[in-house]
């Protein structure tokens, strides 16, 4: 059963909207990445921001999510 490490998306915060016995969830990848991996990803994203004149000099934050649909029977409610 899926019991931790995932959340429901903001548009379905309680997991009430299901389709064919599945519900969308996501994993916030920051909890699974090492500091080195986060720095590598932020370096790549920072270059893309610079290239497109997106200002990241303030209080910028990096968020990486992996979305998936899971069978509702696998969720411990």
Biopython code that builds the backbone (N, CA, C, O; Angstrom):
import numpy as np
from Bio.PDB.StructureBuilder import StructureBuilder

atoms = [
    (1, "UNK", "N", (0.827, -1.183, 0.000)),
    (1, "UNK", "CA", (0.000, 0.000, 0.000)),
    (1, "UNK", "C", (0.868, 1.242, 0.000)),
    (1, "UNK", "O", (1.948, 1.255, 0.591)),
    (2, "UNK", "N", (0.397, 2.283, -0.660)),
    (2, "UNK", "CA", (1.087, 3.563, -0.642)),
    (2, "UNK", "C", (0.695, 4.301, 0.621)),
    (2, "UNK", "O", (-0.468, 4.667, 0.791)),
    (3, "UNK", "N", (1.640, 4.522, 1.500)),
    (3, "UNK", "CA", (1.302, 5.151, 2.761)),
    (3, "UNK", "C", (2.069, 6.440, 3.027)),
    (3, "UNK", "O", (1.672, 7.205, 3.907)),
    (4, "UNK", "N", (3.152, 6.710, 2.302)),
    (4, "UNK", "CA", (3.889, 7.937, 2.555)),
    (4, "UNK", "C", (4.709, 8.335, 1.334)),
    (4, "UNK", "O", (4.939, 7.537, 0.425)),
    (5, "UNK", "N", (5.135, 9.577, 1.341)),
    (5, "UNK", "CA", (5.990, 10.079, 0.284)),
    (5, "UNK", "C", (5.261, 10.664, -0.905)),
    (5, "UNK", "O", (5.907, 11.093, -1.861)),
    (6, "UNK", "N", (3.952, 10.697, -0.885)),
    (6, "UNK", "CA", (3.180, 11.233, -1.998)),
    (6, "UNK", "C", (2.079, 12.146, -1.476)),
    (6, "UNK", "O", (1.742, 12.124, -0.292)),
    (7, "UNK", "N", (1.522, 12.956, -2.388)),
    (7, "UNK", "CA", (0.424, 13.853, -2.040)),
    (7, "UNK", "C", (-0.555, 13.892, -3.198)),
    (7, "UNK", "O", (-0.229, 13.496, -4.317)),
    (8, "UNK", "N", (-1.761, 14.373, -2.919)),
    (8, "UNK", "CA", (-2.725, 14.627, -3.979)),
    (8, "UNK", "C", (-2.447, 16.005, -4.566)),
    (8, "UNK", "O", (-2.038, 16.904, -3.831)),
    (9, "UNK", "N", (-2.658, 16.202, -5.879)),
    (9, "UNK", "CA", (-2.480, 17.521, -6.488)),
    (9, "UNK", "C", (-3.459, 18.549, -5.909)),
    (9, "UNK", "O", (-4.479, 18.194, -5.319)),
    (10, "UNK", "N", (-3.124, 19.827, -6.093)),
    (10, "UNK", "CA", (-3.934, 20.910, -5.554)),
    (10, "UNK", "C", (-5.359, 20.907, -6.092)),
    (10, "UNK", "O", (-6.283, 21.320, -5.390)),
    (11, "UNK", "N", (-5.553, 20.447, -7.329)),
    (11, "UNK", "CA", (-6.897, 20.462, -7.903)),
    (11, "UNK", "C", (-7.754, 19.292, -7.418)),
    (11, "UNK", "O", (-8.928, 19.197, -7.776)),
    (12, "UNK", "N", (-7.180, 18.406, -6.610)),
    (12, "UNK", "CA", (-7.914, 17.271, -6.034)),
    (12, "UNK", "C", (-7.311, 16.966, -4.654)),
    (12, "UNK", "O", (-6.817, 15.861, -4.432)),
    (13, "UNK", "N", (-7.347, 17.933, -3.728)),
    (13, "UNK", "CA", (-6.574, 17.818, -2.487)),
    (13, "UNK", "C", (-6.958, 16.667, -1.567)),
    (13, "UNK", "O", (-6.166, 16.289, -0.703)),
    (14, "UNK", "N", (-8.133, 16.109, -1.725)),
    (14, "UNK", "CA", (-8.550, 15.013, -0.849)),
    (14, "UNK", "C", (-8.654, 13.688, -1.587)),
    (14, "UNK", "O", (-9.095, 12.691, -1.015)),
    (15, "UNK", "N", (-8.250, 13.670, -2.854)),
    (15, "UNK", "CA", (-8.286, 12.434, -3.628)),
    (15, "UNK", "C", (-9.681, 11.948, -3.924)),
    (15, "UNK", "O", (-9.892, 10.756, -4.151)),
    (16, "UNK", "N", (-10.649, 12.866, -3.924)),
    (16, "UNK", "CA", (-12.037, 12.479, -4.141)),
    (16, "UNK", "C", (-12.348, 12.196, -5.603)),
    (16, "UNK", "O", (-13.221, 11.381, -5.902)),
    (17, "UNK", "N", (-11.647, 12.857, -6.517)),
    (17, "UNK", "CA", (-11.911, 12.689, -7.946)),
    (17, "UNK", "C", (-11.119, 11.496, -8.472)),
    (17, "UNK", "O", (-9.892, 11.537, -8.565)),
    (18, "UNK", "N", (-11.837, 10.450, -8.808)),
    (18, "UNK", "CA", (-11.194, 9.250, -9.334)),
    (18, "UNK", "C", (-11.729, 8.967, -10.726)),
    (18, "UNK", "O", (-12.786, 9.470, -11.106)),
    (19, "UNK", "N", (-11.005, 8.167, -11.478)),
    (19, "UNK", "CA", (-11.417, 7.794, -12.825)),
    (19, "UNK", "C", (-11.044, 6.337, -13.053)),
    (19, "UNK", "O", (-9.868, 5.977, -13.008)),
    (20, "UNK", "N", (-12.038, 5.508, -13.295)),
    (20, "UNK", "CA", (-11.806, 4.075, -13.526)),
    (20, "UNK", "C", (-10.988, 3.432, -12.415)),
    (20, "UNK", "O", (-10.121, 2.599, -12.679)),
    (21, "UNK", "N", (-11.263, 3.817, -11.175)),
    (21, "UNK", "CA", (-10.582, 3.205, -10.037)),
    (21, "UNK", "C", (-9.178, 3.712, -9.789)),
    (21, "UNK", "O", (-8.442, 3.118, -9.001)),
    (22, "UNK", "N", (-8.784, 4.809, -10.449)),
    (22, "UNK", "CA", (-7.451, 5.380, -10.220)),
    (22, "UNK", "C", (-7.586, 6.826, -9.756)),
    (22, "UNK", "O", (-8.609, 7.475, -9.974)),
    (23, "UNK", "N", (-6.548, 7.304, -9.122)),
    (23, "UNK", "CA", (-6.477, 8.690, -8.675)),
    (23, "UNK", "C", (-5.064, 9.198, -8.949)),
    (23, "UNK", "O", (-4.098, 8.439, -8.877)),
    (24, "UNK", "N", (-4.950, 10.504, -9.268)),
    (24, "UNK", "CA", (-3.643, 11.090, -9.535)),
    (24, "UNK", "C", (-2.976, 11.484, -8.223)),
    (24, "UNK", "O", (-3.608, 12.061, -7.338)),
    (25, "UNK", "N", (-1.700, 11.164, -8.114)),
    (25, "UNK", "CA", (-0.881, 11.557, -6.968)),
    (25, "UNK", "C", (0.423, 12.136, -7.510)),
    (25, "UNK", "O", (0.713, 12.024, -8.701)),
    (26, "UNK", "N", (1.206, 12.755, -6.629)),
    (26, "UNK", "CA", (2.547, 13.159, -7.029)),
    (26, "UNK", "C", (3.517, 12.945, -5.881)),
    (26, "UNK", "O", (3.146, 12.910, -4.708)),
    (27, "UNK", "N", (4.778, 12.804, -6.271)),
    (27, "UNK", "CA", (5.883, 12.710, -5.335)),
    (27, "UNK", "C", (6.687, 13.998, -5.441)),
    (27, "UNK", "O", (7.078, 14.391, -6.540)),
    (28, "UNK", "N", (6.936, 14.654, -4.326)),
    (28, "UNK", "CA", (7.808, 15.817, -4.303)),
    (28, "UNK", "C", (9.240, 15.291, -4.244)),
    (28, "UNK", "O", (9.682, 14.774, -3.218)),
    (29, "UNK", "N", (9.942, 15.425, -5.335)),
    (29, "UNK", "CA", (11.222, 14.747, -5.485)),
    (29, "UNK", "C", (12.332, 15.290, -4.588)),
    (29, "UNK", "O", (13.349, 14.621, -4.405)),
    (30, "UNK", "N", (12.159, 16.485, -4.025)),
    (30, "UNK", "CA", (13.212, 17.054, -3.173)),
    (30, "UNK", "C", (13.578, 16.114, -2.025)),
    (30, "UNK", "O", (14.735, 16.067, -1.607)),
    (31, "UNK", "N", (12.606, 15.374, -1.520)),
    (31, "UNK", "CA", (12.894, 14.477, -0.399)),
    (31, "UNK", "C", (13.711, 13.258, -0.812)),
    (31, "UNK", "O", (14.261, 12.567, 0.045)),
    (32, "UNK", "N", (13.797, 12.988, -2.101)),
    (32, "UNK", "CA", (14.524, 11.822, -2.589)),
    (32, "UNK", "C", (15.884, 12.169, -3.190)),
    (32, "UNK", "O", (16.692, 11.280, -3.455)),
    (33, "UNK", "N", (16.137, 13.469, -3.407)),
    (33, "UNK", "CA", (17.370, 13.900, -4.052)),
    (33, "UNK", "C", (18.424, 14.286, -3.022)),
    (33, "UNK", "O", (18.110, 14.789, -1.944)),
    (34, "UNK", "N", (19.676, 14.040, -3.380)),
    (34, "UNK", "CA", (20.773, 14.511, -2.541)),
    (34, "UNK", "C", (20.995, 15.994, -2.826)),
    (34, "UNK", "O", (20.499, 16.521, -3.822)),
    (35, "UNK", "N", (21.741, 16.664, -1.951)),
    (35, "UNK", "CA", (22.062, 18.077, -2.174)),
    (35, "UNK", "C", (22.794, 18.264, -3.498)),
    (35, "UNK", "O", (22.548, 19.235, -4.213)),
    (36, "UNK", "N", (23.683, 17.347, -3.822)),
    (36, "UNK", "CA", (24.435, 17.430, -5.071)),
    (36, "UNK", "C", (23.494, 17.339, -6.278)),
    (36, "UNK", "O", (23.657, 18.076, -7.250)),
    (37, "UNK", "N", (22.520, 16.442, -6.216)),
    (37, "UNK", "CA", (21.559, 16.309, -7.312)),
    (37, "UNK", "C", (20.692, 17.559, -7.454)),
    (37, "UNK", "O", (20.417, 18.006, -8.567)),
    (38, "UNK", "N", (20.262, 18.122, -6.316)),
    (38, "UNK", "CA", (19.481, 19.361, -6.360)),
    (38, "UNK", "C", (20.303, 20.483, -6.977)),
    (38, "UNK", "O", (19.797, 21.238, -7.807)),
    (39, "UNK", "N", (21.556, 20.596, -6.582)),
    (39, "UNK", "CA", (22.431, 21.639, -7.139)),
    (39, "UNK", "C", (22.627, 21.457, -8.635)),
    (39, "UNK", "O", (22.652, 22.441, -9.375)),
    (40, "UNK", "N", (22.766, 20.223, -9.093)),
    (40, "UNK", "CA", (22.916, 19.955, -10.516)),
    (40, "UNK", "C", (21.665, 20.376, -11.288)),
    (40, "UNK", "O", (21.754, 21.041, -12.321)),
    (41, "UNK", "N", (20.503, 19.981, -10.772)),
    (41, "UNK", "CA", (19.239, 20.335, -11.433)),
    (41, "UNK", "C", (19.053, 21.851, -11.425)),
    (41, "UNK", "O", (18.669, 22.434, -12.439)),
    (42, "UNK", "N", (19.325, 22.493, -10.283)),
    (42, "UNK", "CA", (19.166, 23.939, -10.197)),
    (42, "UNK", "C", (20.119, 24.642, -11.162)),
    (42, "UNK", "O", (19.765, 25.674, -11.733)),
    (43, "UNK", "N", (21.318, 24.101, -11.351)),
    (43, "UNK", "CA", (22.260, 24.673, -12.322)),
    (43, "UNK", "C", (21.701, 24.651, -13.737)),
    (43, "UNK", "O", (21.831, 25.627, -14.475)),
    (44, "UNK", "N", (21.080, 23.541, -14.113)),
    (44, "UNK", "CA", (20.476, 23.412, -15.446)),
    (44, "UNK", "C", (19.291, 24.366, -15.589)),
    (44, "UNK", "O", (19.165, 25.061, -16.597)),
    (45, "UNK", "N", (18.429, 24.396, -14.579)),
    (45, "UNK", "CA", (17.251, 25.278, -14.621)),
    (45, "UNK", "C", (17.696, 26.739, -14.614)),
    (45, "UNK", "O", (17.121, 27.567, -15.321)),
    (46, "UNK", "N", (18.708, 27.054, -13.827)),
    (46, "UNK", "CA", (19.228, 28.426, -13.776)),
    (46, "UNK", "C", (19.737, 28.902, -15.124)),
    (46, "UNK", "O", (19.496, 30.046, -15.509)),
    (47, "UNK", "N", (20.443, 28.033, -15.848)),
    (47, "UNK", "CA", (20.923, 28.392, -17.189)),
    (47, "UNK", "C", (19.758, 28.663, -18.132)),
    (47, "UNK", "O", (19.802, 29.608, -18.920)),
    (48, "UNK", "N", (18.711, 27.834, -18.057)),
    (48, "UNK", "CA", (17.527, 28.038, -18.903)),
    (48, "UNK", "C", (16.839, 29.355, -18.541)),
    (48, "UNK", "O", (16.379, 30.077, -19.425)),
    (49, "UNK", "N", (16.767, 29.669, -17.249)),
    (49, "UNK", "CA", (16.172, 30.934, -16.823)),
    (49, "UNK", "C", (16.985, 32.115, -17.348)),
    (49, "UNK", "O", (16.422, 33.072, -17.879)),
    (50, "UNK", "N", (18.297, 32.050, -17.201)),
    (50, "UNK", "CA", (19.167, 33.125, -17.702)),
    (50, "UNK", "C", (18.991, 33.318, -19.199)),
    (50, "UNK", "O", (18.901, 34.450, -19.676)),
    (51, "UNK", "N", (18.942, 32.226, -19.937)),
    (51, "UNK", "CA", (18.803, 32.266, -21.391)),
    (51, "UNK", "C", (17.500, 32.940, -21.819)),
    (51, "UNK", "O", (17.425, 33.550, -22.886)),
    (52, "UNK", "N", (16.469, 32.818, -20.965)),
    (52, "UNK", "CA", (15.155, 33.370, -21.280)),
    (52, "UNK", "C", (14.823, 34.599, -20.438)),
    (52, "UNK", "O", (13.659, 34.984, -20.325)),
    (53, "UNK", "N", (15.860, 35.221, -19.843)),
    (53, "UNK", "CA", (15.717, 36.453, -19.059)),
    (53, "UNK", "C", (14.701, 36.327, -17.925)),
    (53, "UNK", "O", (13.937, 37.257, -17.668)),
    (54, "UNK", "N", (14.692, 35.183, -17.253)),
    (54, "UNK", "CA", (13.844, 34.978, -16.084)),
    (54, "UNK", "C", (14.691, 35.274, -14.852)),
    (54, "UNK", "O", (15.698, 34.609, -14.609)),
    (55, "UNK", "N", (14.283, 36.266, -14.084)),
    (55, "UNK", "CA", (15.050, 36.708, -12.921)),
    (55, "UNK", "C", (14.921, 35.704, -11.777)),
    (55, "UNK", "O", (13.820, 35.436, -11.297)),
    (56, "UNK", "N", (16.044, 35.157, -11.349)),
    (56, "UNK", "CA", (16.059, 34.234, -10.207)),
    (56, "UNK", "C", (16.929, 34.775, -9.081)),
    (56, "UNK", "O", (17.385, 34.019, -8.223)),
    (57, "UNK", "N", (17.162, 36.103, -9.085)),
    (57, "UNK", "CA", (18.047, 36.689, -8.074)),
    (57, "UNK", "C", (17.366, 36.856, -6.712)),
    (57, "UNK", "O", (18.044, 37.075, -5.708)),
    (58, "UNK", "N", (16.051, 36.756, -6.668)),
    (58, "UNK", "CA", (15.326, 36.927, -5.406)),
    (58, "UNK", "C", (15.230, 35.637, -4.635)),
    (58, "UNK", "O", (16.201, 34.888, -4.525)),
    (59, "UNK", "N", (14.078, 35.385, -4.115)),
    (59, "UNK", "CA", (13.845, 34.217, -3.276)),
    (59, "UNK", "C", (13.310, 33.067, -4.144)),
    (59, "UNK", "O", (12.179, 32.621, -3.954)),
    (60, "UNK", "N", (14.113, 32.597, -5.083)),
    (60, "UNK", "CA", (13.699, 31.539, -6.010)),
    (60, "UNK", "C", (13.677, 30.193, -5.303)),
    (60, "UNK", "O", (14.443, 29.948, -4.371)),
    (61, "UNK", "N", (12.792, 29.335, -5.763)),
    (61, "UNK", "CA", (12.639, 28.008, -5.172)),
    (61, "UNK", "C", (12.485, 26.992, -6.294)),
    (61, "UNK", "O", (11.800, 27.253, -7.283)),
    (62, "UNK", "N", (13.112, 25.848, -6.144)),
    (62, "UNK", "CA", (13.024, 24.774, -7.128)),
    (62, "UNK", "C", (12.085, 23.698, -6.612)),
    (62, "UNK", "O", (12.254, 23.191, -5.503)),
    (63, "UNK", "N", (11.092, 23.352, -7.427)),
    (63, "UNK", "CA", (10.147, 22.304, -7.079)),
    (63, "UNK", "C", (10.091, 21.301, -8.223)),
    (63, "UNK", "O", (9.844, 21.668, -9.372)),
    (64, "UNK", "N", (10.320, 20.031, -7.900)),
    (64, "UNK", "CA", (10.270, 18.973, -8.906)),
    (64, "UNK", "C", (9.257, 17.942, -8.431)),
    (64, "UNK", "O", (9.377, 17.396, -7.334)),
    (65, "UNK", "N", (8.250, 17.681, -9.277)),
    (65, "UNK", "CA", (7.220, 16.711, -8.935)),
    (65, "UNK", "C", (7.136, 15.634, -10.012)),
    (65, "UNK", "O", (7.311, 15.904, -11.201)),
    (66, "UNK", "N", (6.868, 14.431, -9.577)),
    (66, "UNK", "CA", (6.599, 13.328, -10.493)),
    (66, "UNK", "C", (5.157, 12.903, -10.241)),
    (66, "UNK", "O", (4.801, 12.470, -9.145)),
    (67, "UNK", "N", (4.335, 13.035, -11.281)),
    (67, "UNK", "CA", (2.916, 12.682, -11.182)),
    (67, "UNK", "C", (2.691, 11.260, -11.667)),
    (67, "UNK", "O", (3.394, 10.775, -12.554)),
    (68, "UNK", "N", (1.702, 10.597, -11.076)),
    (68, "UNK", "CA", (1.369, 9.249, -11.469)),
    (68, "UNK", "C", (-0.097, 8.984, -11.128)),
    (68, "UNK", "O", (-0.658, 9.631, -10.243)),
    (69, "UNK", "N", (-0.701, 8.055, -11.814)),
    (69, "UNK", "CA", (-2.025, 7.586, -11.453)),
    (69, "UNK", "C", (-1.871, 6.221, -10.800)),
    (69, "UNK", "O", (-1.158, 5.356, -11.309)),
    (70, "UNK", "N", (-2.541, 6.036, -9.676)),
    (70, "UNK", "CA", (-2.454, 4.770, -8.964)),
    (70, "UNK", "C", (-3.850, 4.235, -8.709)),
    (70, "UNK", "O", (-4.822, 4.989, -8.650)),
    (71, "UNK", "N", (-3.931, 2.933, -8.561)),
    (71, "UNK", "CA", (-5.193, 2.286, -8.242)),
    (71, "UNK", "C", (-5.595, 2.710, -6.830)),
    (71, "UNK", "O", (-4.778, 2.676, -5.910)),
    (72, "UNK", "N", (-6.846, 3.104, -6.666)),
    (72, "UNK", "CA", (-7.308, 3.571, -5.359)),
    (72, "UNK", "C", (-7.225, 2.476, -4.293)),
    (72, "UNK", "O", (-7.181, 2.790, -3.103)),
    (73, "UNK", "N", (-7.202, 1.211, -4.687)),
    (73, "UNK", "CA", (-7.065, 0.119, -3.717)),
    (73, "UNK", "C", (-5.698, 0.085, -3.069)),
    (73, "UNK", "O", (-5.531, -0.532, -2.017)),
    (74, "UNK", "N", (-4.690, 0.755, -3.691)),
    (74, "UNK", "CA", (-3.337, 0.746, -3.159)),
    (74, "UNK", "C", (-3.106, 1.822, -2.113)),
    (74, "UNK", "O", (-2.070, 1.832, -1.448)),
    (75, "UNK", "N", (-4.062, 2.727, -1.963)),
    (75, "UNK", "CA", (-3.898, 3.846, -1.050)),
    (75, "UNK", "C", (-4.485, 3.492, 0.303)),
    (75, "UNK", "O", (-5.629, 3.049, 0.406)),
    (76, "UNK", "N", (-3.688, 3.693, 1.331)),
    (76, "UNK", "CA", (-4.110, 3.414, 2.694)),
    (76, "UNK", "C", (-4.938, 4.597, 3.199)),
    (76, "UNK", "O", (-4.385, 5.636, 3.561)),
    (77, "UNK", "N", (-6.256, 4.439, 3.224)),
    (77, "UNK", "CA", (-7.118, 5.544, 3.666)),
    (77, "UNK", "C", (-7.620, 5.322, 5.063)),
    (77, "UNK", "O", (-8.358, 6.153, 5.593)),
]
sb = StructureBuilder()
sb.init_structure("model")
sb.init_model(0)
sb.init_chain("A")
sb.init_seg("    ")
for serial, (resi, resn, name, xyz) in enumerate(atoms, 1):
    if name == "N":
        sb.init_residue(resn, " ", resi, " ")
    sb.init_atom(name, np.array(xyz, "f"), 0.0, 1.0, " ", f" {name:<3s}", serial, name[0])
structure = sb.get_structure()
